């Protein structure tokens, strides 16, 4: 075989984008259109979905065939970290960019993340994350803190550690801020770029973090391993949360009920406290009161608001909430019970 006949092995892509379900599918088409429109064609994309609506699944399949990306479709709901781990396993890039399926990308969002990693050696790079509409105008997170002194936190005795959860500049107007690249302790998973080699140090994402604070768990694992997290404000994305203008749809209900069930959140908090040796109730105190807030804001209030003429009246909202909240809670409990049975069956079959 002459040198010119030697088979050429394609180099892995520098970047793989893994798109996962956050809490619903109602924003998925708009989000995917934005990602495809604002992302260079050479980037590998893996789209992960669990029990997606049929019309959406068909739409993603068509785009995947046209644009040459992979649609990893499962017939069961996935917690976010489970979906991310599947995406990591199915991708090859030096960097893995996790995007939730309800984010909107700004033009040129990706190159600054890669440049930041190359220039700083960071293991994790996070963009400026905004929320709501109009896009890219109101800060959701621009870095944050989990401890006043991370080294002291990790050195502290088991059972006595305390976590804070600070998100810098939340709800402030982007136009009124002068943000600069900087190290940060905390990022959320709406959009985050991770150096693949990092997983060799910290292992896969913790799938026991079912529903809440998985971002804190990840960031704490990164810093404990000696890793670096950088905030890069020249990359901008927007998370579009459920509200009156972008409500949870009837197709979204089964997943949303499970994803934000008080039971899944409670289990996540308990696991987080045990894993990191937190002072009993130091992190969860006060948080359990809000375990139903996602259901209230995403399901209860919008459903009552649909009542003609009076649905947005505060008294109607209050009285209607008393009726609807127990019903939604029972729906949620049923969804969790069904998922527990499914997972038990899968474990028994292994």
Order of alpha helices (4+ residues) and beta strands (2+ residues): beta-alpha-beta-alpha-beta-alpha-beta-beta-alpha-beta-beta-beta-alpha-beta-beta-beta-alpha-alpha-beta-alpha-alpha-alpha-alpha
